[in-house]
Amino acid sequence: MGLGKMQAQTADCKVPMMLLVANSDKEVPASAQEMIESRLRQALTRNGIEGGAKFSNFTLVANVMSSGKEVVAGTRPVITVNAEVDVFVGNNFTGEKFASFTLPVSGAGNSEAKAYATAFQKVNGRNADLQKFLKETSQKINEYYETQLPSILALAQTYCTRNEFEEALCILSSVPPCCSKYDDVQNMLRTVWTNYVEFDCAVKVNKARTIWMANQTVEGANLAGVYLAAISPDADCM
């Protein structure tokens, strides 16, 4: 694959990433932390990252920490808050921290919740520093998949050999389609899926047979039929 084609694919490729906002500071209202999660998800999407992934090799973790609060007295007291949003992206399998970033924010309002809401408006996909961080992180992750794909395929094969098919499928499905050797991923996905279907079929057939041998009645036939009906039509084990 030529460099130009690979770069074009990378630009159009959404890297799957999980998102976790840690409840790290009781000074920060839960409503404000929910706002952070929503805004970070939007920022990820805006910068070419699939922030709603249920499973990925990578997770973006955000810790929200209060760094000060001040109340200005008056007929309508104003509360000023300062906080830091510490963000890091880690590899879920190796534990490696890929990148980290701290965004200081501040805001004011006539209640603490409104002050934090104002402060966290700065956490968005248009924030230049956050945008730069996410783009650089996305590039690093794409480079990771390019260089580490053989290890990823080997890990998926290990799970498959142990009949841990869901784990294998999750690992493979987290590889971005723009990876230059994605054909290898698709081939293994087909292999893992076929093995899973046949394994699942054998398990269900054995359960149905056990039920029928223990209870050869209409009731037993119906119970066994429940397992047989749940077998994938793609299975060849019957």
Buried (B, 14 or more C-beta within 10 A) or exposed (E): EEEEEBEEBBEEBBBBBBBEBEEBBEBBBEEBBEBBBEBBBBBBBBBBBBBEBEBBBBBBBBBBBBEEBEEEEEEEEBBBBBBBBBBBBBBBEEEEEBBEBEBEBBBBBEEBBBBBBBBBEBBBBEBEEBBEBBEEBBEBBBEBBBEBBEEBBEBBBEBBEEEBBEBBBBBBBBBBEBBBBBEBBEEBBEBBBEBBBBBBBBBBBEBBEEBBEEBEEEEBBEBBEEBBEEBEEEBEBE
